[in-house]
Amino acid sequence: RYYACYNYLRKGKVVCGSKMVNASVVEAAVVDALKTHILSEEHLLELVRLTNEELSKQNGHLAREVSNIERRREEKQGRLDRLFDMLETGQLTSADISQRIQLLRRELEQINGEIAALKARLAVGPIIKPLSKKEVSAYVVDLRNLLDQGSFFEQRSFLKSFISAIRINRPDV
């Protein structure tokens, strides 16, 4: 098996002067680079940091959402309080505002339900707990084993899941 430039295959040497490259040589170079550079201790620590940072942002998003909904509740409650004040001072009659009061109460019940649901999610803890270095290390060991001992098709599927292109600048890949 060989890899070749698409233009070389379709249009010939006139369009592309690249040569065909033995697939096993390229694949071995890619796997070696992956194991050496990407699955390194340094990258592992950075991966843990970035992952936990993203998880923290997601958890912070829930807290901000609760805060926003609580502001909506306060605004609705303020409207309801003003209507009651107008009713008590005689500016309006109960016939004038009864439907509006009922609507505001239903809206408040719905908002209170949303707040309770979000607070329950927050109380349980993060949806996805931050990862430890040990947990990520276990995944890295699995990936290394797949690259070392997996079948050709397992290795190829794994590599295709995140490699979009392989550039060859002889002698480097």
FENCOR-V547664 format. One record per helix or strand of 3 or more residues. SS is the DSSP state (H for helix, E for strand). FROM is the first residue (numbers start at 1). TO is the last residue. If there is no record, write none. Layout:
# FENCOR-V547664
SS,FROM,TO
SS,FROM,TO
This chain:
# FENCOR-V547664
H,6,11
H,23,38
H,41,88
H,94,124
H,133,149
H,152,160
